[in-house]
Amino acid sequence: MATDAENAGVTSAKIKFCDLRCEHADFVKSEHLDGSNSCRTFMALWCNKLQQIVTKNAPCAVLYGKRRPKSNI
């Protein structure tokens, strides 16, 4: 069972996920890609608010930080 310290501040199952519906999300620009990611498999998004690449479909790093929310169940 996850403790509150491990849970990245999530207290509900209503988690906001990183996807293109987010007002801060954008496609990753070519200058942010290295050779290993250049195939653009679309596993990441650019977060305009954080000014960094974030994992697509992961819990919102703006709201929850880089740690991933864990279920308390």
N, C-alpha and C positions, 0 to 999 in steps of 0.2 A: 504494500500500500504506500502511495506517495505521501510524503509529509508536506505541509504548507510551504516550507522552505524550498522543496524540490519542484513545486507546482507552478512556478513562474507567475504567481498571482491570479491564476484562474480558479474561480469559485463556482463556475456554472458550465453546463454542457453547451451553452450558446457561445461558441468560440468563433471569432472572426478569422477567416482564412485568407491567405495571400493569393489573390487571383486578379485577373484583369478587370474585375468589377470594382476594385479598390481605386479610389481617387489618386492614390500615390503610385500605383503600379504602371509600369511601362515595359516595353520589350527591351531586352538587353542590347545595348549598342555594341557594334563590332570592336570599338576601342576597349571594351571591358572584357573581351574574350581573349584567352590565350590559345595556343595551338590545340590543346587537348579538348577545348570546349567549342572549337570553331564550327563544328557540325550543326550547332544551334538545335540541339534536341529538345529545346523548350522545357528544360527542367528548372529554369531559373527566371526570375523577373528582376527588373531594376526598380528599386524603391526610391522614388524622388525625395521622399521625406528623410530617409536615412542616408541617401547618396551612396548606396551600395547594392550589390547583388544579393537577393534573398531567394530562398527556396520556394518555388511555386507550389501552391496548395498546402503549405505549412501554416501553422498558426501565425497570425500577424506579429512580426517582430517589433513593429512600432508600439503595439499595445502590450505585448507579453515579453519583450526582450528576446535575446537570442536563445535562451533556454526554452525548451519545448514543454508545453503543458502536459501533465500526466493525470490520468484518471485517479480519483480518490477511491474508486471502487475496488 
